[in-house]
Amino acid sequence: MRTTFDQLLEAGCHFGHLKRKWNPAMAPYIYMERNGIHIIDLNKTAIKLDEAAEAMKNIAKSGRKILFVSTKKQGQEIVAEKAKEVGMPYVTERWMGGMLTNFPTIRKAVKKMSNIDKMMTDGTFDNISKRERLQITRQREKLEKNLGSIADLTRLPSALFVVDVMREHIAVAEANRLGIPVFGIVDTNSNPNNIDFVIPANDDAAKSIEIILATVCDAVKEGLEERKVEKADEEAAAAQNETEKEENGEKQPRESGRRQRVRKATEKKEAEKVATVAEAPVEEEKAAEAAPAEEAKAE
């Protein structure tokens, strides 16, 4: 287990929502009700968290990107910090509709941001009026606020990690439409049916969010480290093969084109000679068999 029952309990992951706000689809993950509040079964949380962490580790190991999403205040700073540590893209300000389903347009907006940066450095800003400069600067700030964290995301992510699946329902719907697997912290008031990897836990407490994100991000780090090691091993193996080939090449110099043609022609002639020698006894036998028949006809 990557995270123990006691650690989850201490972080307050077991607190659900009020009974009247619950979603019946979350019934399998609810342990009991106390004072009108549902209590989440942390044994199931620990198992599901392990499954999600292992799956995210494999995604990171294969070199693909995971997009972290949390626009609620409790998780904004934590998600930004943890995602930066593992070099993954994240969204903490506002989920712009079509961020996945209309990805090419989002990429154009990111490109526009880089074009403005280029204008600032190559001296184009000096040739425009103060008012235009102010407008472009404001536009740049707005783009940076909403899209700055996904500037390095050149293609659609391979997975989505969502802190509150109810709040980020648009992101979840877009991912489902495109067939992108969704990892989500699901509270007792949310629907787990649209989530591929459900992590039943409290999605309102900062400590609860932090411990779950720490666990999955550690798994992602492991995956990235393993990828580096495998890549280094492959490079070393490739270099060794090249060295061996070079050594073999020195021992057995490569045959020139003319010599190769002469050798092949010689081999062909020898093969024809062998075939002729093999056919000669067969022809003699046929002639010997045919001689008595001819003599009988003559008589």
ZINOR-V880413 format. One record per helix or strand of 3 or more residues. SS is the DSSP state (2 for helix, 1 for strand). FROM is the first residue (numbers start at 1). LEN is the number of residues. Records with the same first field share a line. If there is no record, write none. Layout:
SS->FROM-LEN, FROM-LEN
This chain:
2->5-6, 19-3, 24-6, 42-20, 73-14, 103-20, 124-4, 130-21, 169-10, 192-3, 206-46, 257-42
1->15-4, 30-5, 37-4, 66-4, 159-4, 181-6, 197-4
